[in-house]
């Protein structure tokens, strides 16, 4: 099946676009968290969202979720790790499954974590963001995992089962009784190697020999997600219709730049949705 639109991200921008596109009966595949926006949910008070005076982020997120359910919008929590432009459509890789869509909307927010040194250079050469996709390549080998998203704990368990030796760093106190697992006291800051990853270096300078590393974060940098995407600093470059340098690929919300405001994200999601509708009609 080829979807009309693939939306990556379930924050306010993604929801705004999804609502508009659903009203126009478009076939949508929507990737993200069923909890919608973690950032919105953690906001203590929101005072500048029109029509909703002084609301907690938790209550606003609940209202967003109720509206999505009422509209019959469904989302998948599969994690998107790669997007490719195929000319007349886009290919989206999510948890080792391929999806096809005529257009794409990136509403991924801002990647909070700074990449490791040499991470981009060694991507695909020992650096992976998906355990279920690439884990089999490292069966019986020495691998590391750097995880900053507790929801991906099951990925670490999977890697424990296939690795001869597994070095694990998390920021949420992960523990294991497996004999092949060693918990790292410090985060990984640097990767080294020629044609593949050969060593990782911790923030305290400790170097460890490995065959590969799985970096499991809540979000992936836009240029890693979609090679060749034009960015300015940490933000995706878009035109007045929210379209990126790839025709048919749009971006909205915090990922396009400041101000990081819910109202701005909702507006950009709506602009992108109408641009997508126009493109699909051509």
Backbone as CSV, one residue per row, in Angstrom:
resi,resn,N_x,N_y,N_z,CA_x,CA_y,CA_z,C_x,C_y,C_z
1,UNK,0.837,-1.198,0.000,0.000,0.000,0.000,0.874,1.251,0.000
2,UNK,0.505,2.234,-0.810,1.193,3.512,-0.797,0.287,4.536,-0.112
3,UNK,0.746,5.062,1.021,-0.036,6.053,1.758,0.069,7.416,1.080
4,UNK,-0.927,8.253,1.313,-0.857,9.625,0.812,0.211,10.412,1.560
5,UNK,0.301,10.161,2.862,1.212,10.936,3.703,1.749,10.079,4.839
6,UNK,3.037,10.207,5.109,3.644,9.620,6.303,4.026,10.772,7.220
7,UNK,3.472,10.777,8.420,3.780,11.819,9.406,4.714,11.225,10.446
8,UNK,5.851,11.874,10.653,6.829,11.401,11.628,6.799,12.352,12.817
9,UNK,6.224,11.903,13.914,6.146,12.737,15.107,4.711,12.998,15.520
10,UNK,4.420,12.832,16.812,3.048,12.967,17.318,2.880,14.169,18.242
11,UNK,3.725,15.189,18.055,3.558,16.426,18.796,2.467,17.283,18.180
12,UNK,2.323,18.536,18.641,1.254,19.413,18.145,1.274,19.637,16.633
13,UNK,2.452,19.737,16.029,2.531,19.954,14.574,2.022,18.732,13.823
14,UNK,2.449,17.555,14.239,1.992,16.327,13.597,0.500,16.125,13.766
15,UNK,-0.008,16.402,14.965,-1.444,16.262,15.223,-2.248,17.238,14.372
16,UNK,-1.804,18.494,14.309,-2.501,19.498,13.523,-2.619,19.070,12.066
17,UNK,-1.516,18.593,11.497,-1.529,18.135,10.100,-2.421,16.908,9.940
18,UNK,-2.315,15.970,10.888,-3.097,14.730,10.795,-4.593,15.014,10.827
19,UNK,-5.032,15.951,11.661,-6.446,16.291,11.749,-6.966,16.843,10.419
20,UNK,-6.200,17.762,9.843,-6.616,18.363,8.574,-6.647,17.334,7.454
21,UNK,-5.625,16.503,7.371,-5.554,15.498,6.311,-6.619,14.422,6.485
22,UNK,-6.933,14.083,7.742,-7.997,13.117,8.011,-9.347,13.653,7.546
23,UNK,-9.590,14.944,7.765,-10.837,15.567,7.335,-10.997,15.522,5.818
24,UNK,-9.856,15.426,5.118,-9.883,15.347,3.652,-9.735,13.907,3.166
25,UNK,-9.936,12.952,4.085,-9.989,11.527,3.737,-8.698,11.003,3.095
26,UNK,-7.573,11.504,3.546,-6.305,11.013,3.035,-5.839,9.796,3.832
27,UNK,-5.118,8.912,3.145,-4.560,7.721,3.800,-3.281,8.119,4.528
28,UNK,-3.301,7.970,5.850,-2.208,8.459,6.692,-1.543,7.309,7.427
29,UNK,-0.213,7.304,7.443,0.514,6.469,8.385,1.262,7.433,9.301
30,UNK,1.039,7.274,10.598,1.488,8.269,11.582,2.393,7.572,12.596
31,UNK,3.648,7.983,12.631,4.643,7.367,13.511,4.911,8.259,14.714
32,UNK,4.958,7.655,15.898,5.276,8.413,17.100,4.783,7.701,18.338
33,UNK,4.740,8.436,19.421,4.328,7.873,20.704,2.832,8.034,20.904
34,UNK,2.194,6.991,21.419,0.764,7.077,21.726,0.498,8.082,22.845
35,UNK,1.547,8.455,23.580,1.424,9.484,24.621,1.498,10.883,24.026
36,UNK,1.614,10.959,22.689,1.769,12.215,21.949,3.044,12.932,22.385
37,UNK,2.969,14.191,22.779,4.178,14.976,23.036,4.620,14.893,24.492
38,UNK,5.788,14.300,24.709,6.354,14.233,26.058,6.681,15.636,26.557
39,UNK,7.137,16.496,25.643,7.487,17.869,26.010,6.262,18.634,26.489
40,UNK,5.145,18.518,25.765,3.914,19.185,26.179,3.439,18.620,27.517
41,UNK,3.473,17.300,27.630,2.987,16.651,28.843,3.726,17.051,30.100
42,UNK,4.989,17.432,29.947,5.799,17.802,31.113,5.739,19.293,31.428
43,UNK,5.025,20.066,30.606,4.911,21.508,30.860,4.000,21.748,32.061
44,UNK,4.469,22.574,33.012,3.675,22.805,34.227,2.409,23.600,33.920
45,UNK,2.569,24.743,33.253,1.428,25.577,32.886,1.664,26.181,31.501
46,UNK,0.599,26.234,30.711,0.654,26.848,29.386,-0.378,27.963,29.375
47,UNK,0.100,29.208,29.167,-0.788,30.359,29.296,-1.026,31.090,27.975
48,UNK,-0.323,30.674,26.903,-0.416,31.454,25.659,-0.969,30.652,24.487
49,UNK,-1.755,29.591,24.795,-2.395,28.845,23.722,-3.821,29.364,23.589
50,UNK,-4.179,29.971,22.451,-5.478,30.645,22.311,-6.665,29.732,22.626
51,UNK,-7.586,30.267,23.385,-8.827,29.556,23.692,-8.727,28.578,24.833
52,UNK,-7.512,28.387,25.363,-7.326,27.438,26.473,-6.521,28.148,27.561
53,UNK,-7.186,28.940,28.399,-6.450,29.735,29.393,-5.837,28.891,30.504
54,UNK,-4.559,29.132,30.764,-3.813,28.543,31.877,-4.126,27.062,32.077
55,UNK,-3.613,26.258,31.178,-3.859,24.821,31.223,-2.548,24.100,31.509
56,UNK,-2.612,22.996,32.202,-1.397,22.203,32.420,-1.078,21.441,31.139
57,UNK,0.204,21.172,30.943,0.611,20.406,29.771,-0.031,19.031,29.759
58,UNK,-0.174,18.444,30.937,-0.785,17.113,31.029,-2.227,17.140,30.528
59,UNK,-2.997,18.186,30.936,-4.392,18.272,30.521,-4.510,18.595,29.036
60,UNK,-3.631,19.453,28.526,-3.679,19.787,27.105,-3.333,18.564,26.258
61,UNK,-2.351,17.818,26.685,-1.979,16.597,25.969,-3.136,15.600,25.962
62,UNK,-3.837,15.511,27.089,-4.988,14.609,27.177,-6.083,15.051,26.214
63,UNK,-6.274,16.362,26.083,-7.272,16.882,25.146,-6.859,16.581,23.709
64,UNK,-5.576,16.736,23.419,-5.062,16.389,22.087,-5.332,14.913,21.774
65,UNK,-5.055,14.057,22.756,-5.219,12.618,22.557,-6.685,12.258,22.344
66,UNK,-7.560,12.883,23.111,-9.001,12.618,22.977,-9.499,13.043,21.597
67,UNK,-9.011,14.164,21.102,-9.426,14.639,19.784,-8.945,13.699,18.690
68,UNK,-7.707,13.219,18.812,-7.170,12.276,17.824,-8.008,10.995,17.797
69,UNK,-8.363,10.499,18.978,-9.173,9.280,19.065,-10.563,9.503,18.486
70,UNK,-11.156,10.672,18.775,-12.488,10.987,18.270,-12.506,11.055,16.739
71,UNK,-11.394,11.508,16.170,-11.280,11.615,14.711,-10.912,10.283,14.052
72,UNK,-10.645,9.266,14.884,-10.283,7.961,14.343,-8.858,7.887,13.840
73,UNK,-8.012,8.780,14.340,-6.606,8.763,13.937,-5.864,7.659,14.699
74,UNK,-5.117,6.872,13.974,-4.325,5.810,14.590,-2.852,6.089,14.364
75,UNK,-2.031,5.703,15.324,-0.593,5.909,15.194,0.123,4.602,15.484
76,UNK,1.315,4.503,14.951,2.152,3.350,15.231,3.375,3.812,15.995
77,UNK,3.765,3.051,16.999,4.935,3.409,17.803,6.220,2.838,17.230
78,UNK,6.147,2.330,16.008,7.376,1.896,15.344,8.293,3.100,15.166
79,UNK,9.573,2.886,15.388,10.548,3.985,15.365,11.158,4.116,13.985
80,UNK,10.985,5.271,13.372,11.527,5.521,12.040,13.026,5.793,12.145
81,UNK,13.804,5.058,11.349,15.257,5.222,11.386,15.846,5.677,10.054
82,UNK,15.040,5.649,8.972,15.570,6.092,7.687,14.432,6.446,6.731
83,UNK,14.651,7.504,5.951,13.722,7.916,4.907,14.522,8.110,3.631
84,UNK,13.990,7.650,2.505,14.684,7.790,1.230,13.716,8.296,0.164
85,UNK,14.201,9.224,-0.651,13.416,9.764,-1.756,13.584,8.861,-2.970
86,UNK,12.481,8.278,-3.431,12.518,7.362,-4.570,12.000,8.024,-5.858
87,UNK,11.872,9.351,-5.847,11.401,10.068,-7.023,9.924,10.365,-6.969
88,UNK,9.098,9.353,-7.175,7.643,9.553,-7.154,7.022,9.168,-5.818
89,UNK,7.856,8.727,-4.881,7.372,8.337,-3.558,8.549,8.318,-2.591
90,UNK,8.235,8.112,-1.317,9.259,8.014,-0.276,9.187,6.637,0.373
91,UNK,10.353,6.107,0.703,10.447,4.852,1.442,10.804,5.183,2.884
92,UNK,10.063,4.623,3.819,10.281,4.881,5.245,10.577,3.554,5.932
93,UNK,11.724,3.479,6.596,12.098,2.288,7.353,11.760,2.509,8.816
94,UNK,10.931,1.634,9.373,10.526,1.745,10.776,10.528,0.361,11.412
95,UNK,11.419,0.168,12.388,11.526,-1.126,13.072,11.606,-2.286,12.082
96,UNK,12.462,-2.120,11.099,12.756,-3.170,10.113,11.602,-3.448,9.159
97,UNK,10.606,-2.558,9.107,9.516,-2.660,8.145,9.568,-1.465,7.202
98,UNK,9.251,-1.707,5.927,9.276,-0.648,4.933,7.856,-0.140,4.658
99,UNK,7.714,1.174,4.590,6.452,1.817,4.251,6.681,2.726,3.046
100,UNK,5.637,2.917,2.244,5.715,3.801,1.085,4.678,4.908,1.229
101,UNK,5.068,6.130,0.890,4.145,7.264,0.968,4.461,8.263,-0.134
102,UNK,3.396,8.928,-0.614,3.571,9.926,-1.672,4.214,11.194,-1.137
103,UNK,3.937,11.521,0.125,4.520,12.700,0.762,4.935,12.347,2.188
104,UNK,5.778,13.196,2.765,6.270,12.998,4.136,6.208,14.321,4.892
105,UNK,5.807,14.254,6.155,5.885,15.414,7.048,6.758,15.063,8.230
106,UNK,7.820,15.829,8.427,8.699,15.665,9.577,8.247,16.623,10.672
107,UNK,7.787,16.083,11.787,7.409,16.901,12.946,8.054,16.262,14.172
108,UNK,9.369,16.149,14.085,10.150,15.338,15.025,10.635,16.098,16.250
109,UNK,10.362,17.403,16.321,10.913,18.179,17.414,12.400,18.396,17.204
110,UNK,13.060,18.903,18.211,14.497,19.157,18.142,15.229,18.031,18.839
111,UNK,16.198,17.433,18.148,17.004,16.382,18.767,17.807,16.991,19.903
112,UNK,17.503,16.542,21.130,18.123,17.163,22.302,19.573,16.744,22.496
113,UNK,19.890,15.533,22.083,21.223,15.010,22.355,22.197,15.382,21.249
114,UNK,23.387,15.802,21.647,24.445,16.082,20.689,25.051,14.757,20.245
115,UNK,25.324,14.640,18.977,25.904,13.412,18.458,27.293,13.147,19.003
116,UNK,27.688,11.885,18.972,29.031,11.507,19.394,30.036,11.866,18.305
117,UNK,31.253,12.075,18.685,32.306,12.356,17.714,32.469,11.152,16.782
118,UNK,32.477,11.405,15.494,32.614,10.401,14.424,31.346,9.572,14.204
119,UNK,30.257,9.925,14.877,29.007,9.157,14.731,28.511,9.166,13.290
120,UNK,28.438,10.354,12.684,27.946,10.451,11.303,28.843,9.703,10.332
121,UNK,30.160,9.825,10.516,31.106,9.196,9.587,31.012,7.681,9.619
122,UNK,30.711,7.121,10.784,30.699,5.667,10.935,29.289,5.068,10.902
123,UNK,28.303,5.896,10.552,26.936,5.383,10.430,26.884,4.317,9.339
124,UNK,26.331,3.155,9.683,26.284,2.039,8.741,27.571,1.236,8.696
125,UNK,28.552,1.659,9.457,29.834,0.950,9.525,30.144,0.595,10.983
126,UNK,29.110,0.095,11.651,29.243,-0.251,13.058,28.388,0.598,13.958
127,UNK,27.787,1.655,13.410,26.851,2.494,14.158,25.442,2.199,13.668
128,UNK,24.545,1.860,14.590,23.154,1.580,14.237,22.236,2.221,15.257
129,UNK,21.014,2.553,14.803,20.005,3.123,15.686,18.846,2.166,15.927
130,UNK,18.929,0.952,15.399,17.808,0.014,15.493,18.320,-1.393,15.805
131,UNK,18.059,-1.860,17.029,18.538,-3.178,17.446,17.865,-4.303,16.683
132,UNK,16.552,-4.194,16.478,15.837,-5.274,15.788,16.165,-5.308,14.299
133,UNK,16.599,-4.163,13.754,16.963,-4.123,12.327,18.323,-4.767,12.084
134,UNK,19.320,-4.393,12.890,20.713,-4.740,12.592,21.359,-5.670,13.607
135,UNK,20.626,-6.023,14.657,21.228,-6.836,15.715,21.806,-8.147,15.222
136,UNK,21.129,-8.805,14.270,21.585,-10.111,13.789,22.977,-10.046,13.179
137,UNK,23.387,-8.860,12.723,24.719,-8.704,12.123,25.828,-8.852,13.166
138,UNK,25.469,-8.734,14.439,26.470,-8.728,15.508,26.324,-9.918,16.450
139,UNK,25.645,-10.947,15.982,25.481,-12.140,16.815,26.851,-12.743,17.143
140,UNK,27.071,-12.962,18.435,28.331,-13.554,18.869,29.502,-12.594,18.896
141,UNK,29.227,-11.293,18.783,30.298,-10.297,18.757,30.257,-9.401,19.992
142,UNK,31.236,-8.525,20.086,31.325,-7.575,21.193,30.708,-6.261,20.746
143,UNK,29.652,-5.855,21.416,28.961,-4.632,21.021,28.673,-3.768,22.246
144,UNK,28.402,-2.498,21.960,28.035,-1.549,23.014,26.657,-0.992,22.703
145,UNK,25.976,-0.546,23.738,24.704,0.140,23.546,24.693,1.378,24.436
146,UNK,24.321,2.493,23.844,24.197,3.758,24.564,22.733,4.157,24.454
147,UNK,21.991,4.046,25.547,20.539,4.219,25.508,20.103,5.326,26.468
148,UNK,19.363,6.292,25.933,18.835,7.381,26.759,17.315,7.455,26.674
149,UNK,16.696,6.336,26.365,15.237,6.267,26.281,14.779,4.966,26.935
150,UNK,14.163,5.081,28.097,13.777,3.900,28.879,12.798,3.005,28.128
151,UNK,12.063,3.571,27.176,11.117,2.787,26.394,11.815,1.756,25.509
152,UNK,13.126,1.901,25.328,13.889,0.990,24.472,14.637,-0.075,25.270
153,UNK,14.233,-0.266,26.524,14.879,-1.262,27.373,14.785,-2.659,26.764
154,UNK,13.686,-2.946,26.058,13.531,-4.262,25.442,14.579,-4.493,24.356
155,UNK,15.049,-3.409,23.721,16.106,-3.542,22.714,17.414,-3.995,23.365
156,UNK,17.685,-3.472,24.556,18.893,-3.884,25.266,18.812,-5.362,25.621
157,UNK,17.642,-5.797,26.085,17.445,-7.218,26.414,17.704,-8.104,25.194
158,UNK,17.232,-7.660,24.044,17.459,-8.417,22.806,18.949,-8.510,22.494
159,UNK,19.668,-7.403,22.651,21.108,-7.400,22.372,21.866,-8.283,23.361
160,UNK,21.383,-8.341,24.592,21.995,-9.240,25.585,21.980,-10.690,25.091
161,UNK,20.893,-11.060,24.444,20.701,-12.447,24.020,21.604,-12.841,22.860
162,UNK,22.018,-11.888,22.046,22.777,-12.240,20.843,24.259,-11.933,20.937
163,UNK,24.654,-11.052,21.864,26.061,-10.630,21.938,26.899,-11.603,22.751
164,UNK,28.153,-11.739,22.345,29.092,-12.463,23.203,29.433,-11.602,24.411
165,UNK,29.627,-10.295,24.157,29.891,-9.340,25.225,29.133,-8.060,24.912
166,UNK,28.421,-7.518,25.908,27.642,-6.312,25.713,27.994,-5.279,26.781
167,UNK,28.452,-4.112,26.323,28.706,-2.984,27.214,27.503,-2.054,27.146
168,UNK,26.956,-1.714,28.308,25.703,-0.953,28.341,25.868,0.329,29.142
169,UNK,25.491,1.456,28.493,25.331,2.710,29.234,23.885,3.174,29.070
170,UNK,23.231,3.514,30.184,21.918,4.150,30.143,21.909,5.292,31.150
171,UNK,20.952,6.189,30.984,20.788,7.279,31.955,19.598,7.025,32.874
172,UNK,19.130,5.757,32.909,17.964,5.453,33.750,18.206,4.253,34.671
173,UNK,19.463,3.941,34.947,19.767,2.927,35.952,19.473,1.506,35.538
174,UNK,19.780,1.161,34.319,19.551,-0.205,33.830,20.456,-1.197,34.566
175,UNK,19.905,-2.348,34.920,20.686,-3.398,35.568,20.453,-4.727,34.842
176,UNK,21.412,-5.635,34.986,21.292,-6.945,34.351,22.084,-7.984,35.128
177,UNK,21.541,-9.199,35.163,22.238,-10.324,35.797,22.975,-11.181,34.777
178,UNK,22.872,-10.837,33.512,23.506,-11.639,32.465,25.029,-11.574,32.586
179,UNK,25.673,-12.704,32.420,27.120,-12.775,32.592,27.879,-12.039,31.493
180,UNK,27.258,-11.862,30.350,27.960,-11.222,29.238,27.782,-9.706,29.210
181,UNK,27.126,-9.149,30.255,26.816,-7.714,30.269,27.687,-6.979,31.274
182,UNK,28.226,-5.844,30.841,28.968,-4.949,31.737,28.347,-3.565,31.645
183,UNK,27.939,-3.039,32.795,27.326,-1.711,32.837,28.423,-0.655,32.860
184,UNK,28.339,0.297,31.936,29.351,1.358,31.850,28.996,2.499,32.802
185,UNK,30.005,3.034,33.519,29.735,4.097,34.489,29.583,5.476,33.868
186,UNK,30.070,5.642,32.639,30.050,6.946,31.979,29.493,6.805,30.559
187,UNK,28.948,7.880,30.015,28.408,7.820,28.652,29.508,7.739,27.599
188,UNK,29.125,7.260,26.433,30.045,7.209,25.302,30.092,8.593,24.662
189,UNK,31.300,9.103,24.431,31.416,10.437,23.825,32.080,10.420,22.455
190,UNK,32.812,9.310,22.132,33.577,9.292,20.888,33.648,7.879,20.335
191,UNK,33.621,7.777,19.011,33.778,6.502,18.322,35.017,6.586,17.452
192,UNK,35.754,5.486,17.359,36.973,5.474,16.546,36.982,4.246,15.652
193,UNK,37.649,4.403,14.523,37.789,3.303,13.587,38.017,3.833,12.183
194,UNK,38.480,2.948,11.300,38.724,3.324,9.923,37.503,3.105,9.070
195,UNK,37.350,1.874,8.552,36.197,1.522,7.722,35.041,0.978,8.542
196,UNK,35.263,0.844,9.873,34.194,0.404,10.768,34.536,0.819,12.187
197,UNK,33.562,0.744,13.070,33.802,1.060,14.477,34.758,0.027,15.077
198,UNK,35.792,0.501,15.736,36.752,-0.392,16.382,36.823,-0.172,17.885
199,UNK,36.645,1.077,18.311,36.665,1.381,19.746,35.637,2.456,20.077
200,UNK,35.190,2.448,21.328,34.380,3.543,21.857,35.176,4.190,22.977
201,UNK,34.962,5.489,23.168,35.646,6.200,24.251,34.610,6.833,25.158
202,UNK,34.714,6.574,26.463,33.775,7.132,27.434,34.165,8.559,27.790
203,UNK,33.285,9.247,28.482,33.543,10.641,28.831,34.711,10.802,29.792
204,UNK,35.103,9.720,30.473,36.261,9.792,31.370,37.546,9.380,30.661
205,UNK,37.480,9.147,29.337,38.665,8.799,28.564,38.907,7.307,28.400
206,UNK,38.124,6.458,29.062,38.287,5.012,28.939,37.965,4.551,27.521
207,UNK,38.866,3.767,26.930,38.656,3.235,25.583,38.331,1.742,25.662
208,UNK,37.368,1.299,24.874,36.929,-0.102,24.881,36.820,-0.580,23.438
209,UNK,37.398,-1.754,23.161,37.314,-2.334,21.817,35.943,-2.987,21.617
210,UNK,35.288,-2.653,20.506,33.987,-3.231,20.182,33.893,-3.470,18.675
211,UNK,32.909,-4.266,18.295,32.639,-4.505,16.873,31.552,-3.575,16.340
212,UNK,30.801,-2.948,17.249,29.746,-2.047,16.831,29.046,-1.432,18.026
213,UNK,28.223,-0.417,17.763,27.497,0.247,18.842,26.080,0.576,18.381
214,UNK,25.120,0.375,19.287,23.725,0.735,19.040,23.421,1.968,19.889
215,UNK,23.047,3.044,19.209,22.742,4.311,19.880,21.224,4.472,19.874
216,UNK,20.616,4.365,21.038,19.160,4.360,21.164,18.721,5.630,21.879
217,UNK,18.232,6.585,21.096,17.805,7.876,21.623,16.322,8.093,21.314
218,UNK,15.665,9.027,22.045,14.266,9.329,21.740,14.092,9.928,20.351
219,UNK,15.102,10.644,19.849,14.992,11.258,18.531,16.308,11.130,17.788
220,UNK,16.208,11.172,16.462,17.367,11.056,15.592,17.534,12.366,14.842
221,UNK,18.755,12.822,14.687,19.021,14.071,13.973,18.431,14.004,12.567
222,UNK,17.856,15.113,12.086,17.196,15.107,10.771,18.085,14.610,9.635
223,UNK,19.342,15.021,9.619,20.228,14.620,8.520,20.598,13.145,8.593
224,UNK,20.508,12.568,9.775,20.721,11.124,9.913,19.483,10.371,9.446
225,UNK,18.327,10.923,9.774,17.060,10.316,9.383,16.873,10.357,7.871
226,UNK,17.258,11.479,7.264,17.030,11.700,5.832,18.288,12.335,5.252
227,UNK,19.145,11.527,4.669,20.413,12.008,4.135,20.190,13.056,3.052
228,UNK,20.922,14.160,3.140,20.825,15.213,2.143,19.829,16.300,2.483
229,UNK,19.124,16.155,3.597,18.156,17.163,4.019,18.901,18.450,4.386
230,UNK,18.429,19.574,3.885,19.099,20.849,4.165,18.734,21.329,5.568
231,UNK,19.754,21.664,6.342,19.523,22.156,7.695,20.313,23.438,7.922
232,UNK,19.905,24.172,8.926,20.607,25.363,9.374,20.811,25.208,10.869
233,UNK,22.015,24.850,11.260,22.261,24.531,12.666,21.575,23.231,13.025
234,UNK,20.645,23.292,13.978,19.906,22.095,14.395,18.540,22.012,13.749
235,UNK,18.234,22.945,12.826,16.873,23.061,12.314,16.780,22.745,10.823
236,UNK,15.628,22.215,10.422,15.371,21.890,9.021,14.966,23.158,8.282
237,UNK,15.562,23.389,7.122,15.236,24.555,6.308,13.966,24.275,5.494
238,UNK,12.990,25.186,5.577,11.729,25.037,4.835,11.379,26.354,4.156
239,UNK,10.495,26.266,3.140,9.986,27.484,2.505,8.673,27.894,3.166
240,UNK,7.958,28.859,2.558,6.729,29.368,3.185,5.626,28.327,3.248
241,UNK,5.734,27.252,2.465,4.769,26.155,2.506,5.229,24.997,3.374
242,UNK,6.303,25.202,4.140,6.893,24.188,5.024,7.559,23.059,4.241
243,UNK,7.864,23.284,2.967,8.498,22.248,2.162,10.013,22.323,2.298
244,UNK,10.662,21.176,2.394,12.115,21.098,2.510,12.742,21.130,1.121
245,UNK,14.049,20.899,1.055,14.728,20.854,-0.245,14.361,19.605,-1.040
246,UNK,13.668,18.647,-0.417,13.134,17.496,-1.143,11.666,17.768,-1.459
247,UNK,11.314,17.811,-2.738,9.934,18.053,-3.124,9.033,16.925,-2.609
248,UNK,7.973,17.314,-1.931,7.071,16.323,-1.344,7.377,15.996,0.101
249,UNK,8.487,16.527,0.615,8.846,16.339,2.026,8.717,17.672,2.741
250,UNK,7.942,17.690,3.815,7.644,18.908,4.551,8.112,18.753,6.001
251,UNK,8.239,19.882,6.679,8.628,19.852,8.090,7.860,20.934,8.834
252,UNK,7.530,20.667,10.103,6.754,21.615,10.891,7.044,21.424,12.371
253,UNK,6.918,22.518,13.126,7.107,22.445,14.572,8.499,22.867,14.998
254,UNK,8.914,22.390,16.165,10.206,22.790,16.719,11.376,22.456,15.802
255,UNK,11.231,21.417,14.974,12.344,21.006,14.116,12.680,22.050,13.058
256,UNK,11.779,23.033,12.816,12.060,24.068,11.821,12.639,25.333,12.449
257,UNK,12.724,25.388,13.771,13.350,26.541,14.423,12.474,27.219,15.452
258,UNK,13.035,28.221,16.083,12.341,28.984,17.121,11.279,29.882,16.516
259,UNK,10.292,30.301,17.357,10.120,29.992,18.775,9.557,28.584,18.982
260,UNK,9.989,27.928,20.039,9.487,26.593,20.358,8.170,26.738,21.119
261,UNK,7.123,27.013,20.368,5.817,27.283,20.954,4.771,26.348,20.340
262,UNK,3.798,25.936,21.155,2.748,25.036,20.674,1.941,25.696,19.562
263,UNK,1.596,26.981,19.738,0.799,27.681,18.738,1.530,27.733,17.395
264,UNK,2.818,27.955,17.428,3.615,27.989,16.192,3.619,26.620,15.534
265,UNK,3.772,25.574,16.323,3.808,24.210,15.786,2.471,23.842,15.137
266,UNK,1.376,24.170,15.805,0.048,23.867,15.273,-0.174,24.604,13.952
267,UNK,0.229,25.876,13.895,0.075,26.649,12.669,0.880,26.083,11.518
268,UNK,2.125,25.710,11.793,2.972,25.150,10.738,2.443,23.797,10.270
269,UNK,1.918,23.006,11.186,1.336,21.727,10.798,0.164,21.912,9.856
270,UNK,-0.639,22.950,10.115,-1.791,23.240,9.263,-1.357,23.735,7.887
271,UNK,-0.339,24.598,7.855,0.195,25.084,6.574,0.719,23.912,5.748
272,UNK,1.490,23.042,6.398,2.054,21.882,5.701,0.945,20.982,5.164
273,UNK,-0.096,20.773,5.953,-1.194,19.900,5.522,-1.858,20.428,4.263
274,UNK,-2.087,21.736,4.195,-2.729,22.308,3.012,-1.800,22.266,1.802
275,UNK,-0.500,22.429,2.031,0.455,22.297,0.927,0.489,20.857,0.418
276,UNK,0.392,19.915,1.331,0.368,18.491,0.961,-0.890,18.168,0.167
277,UNK,-2.026,18.704,0.604,-3.276,18.481,-0.123,-3.175,19.001,-1.565
278,UNK,-2.562,20.165,-1.704,-2.403,20.751,-3.045,-1.489,19.882,-3.905
279,UNK,-0.415,19.396,-3.301,0.510,18.542,-4.052,-0.159,17.232,-4.468
280,UNK,-0.926,16.636,-3.573,-1.581,15.363,-3.876,-2.631,15.513,-4.979
281,UNK,-3.186,16.716,-5.097,-4.205,16.948,-6.117,-3.602,17.139,-7.515
282,UNK,-2.286,17.395,-7.559,-1.643,17.629,-8.863,-1.520,16.341,-9.659
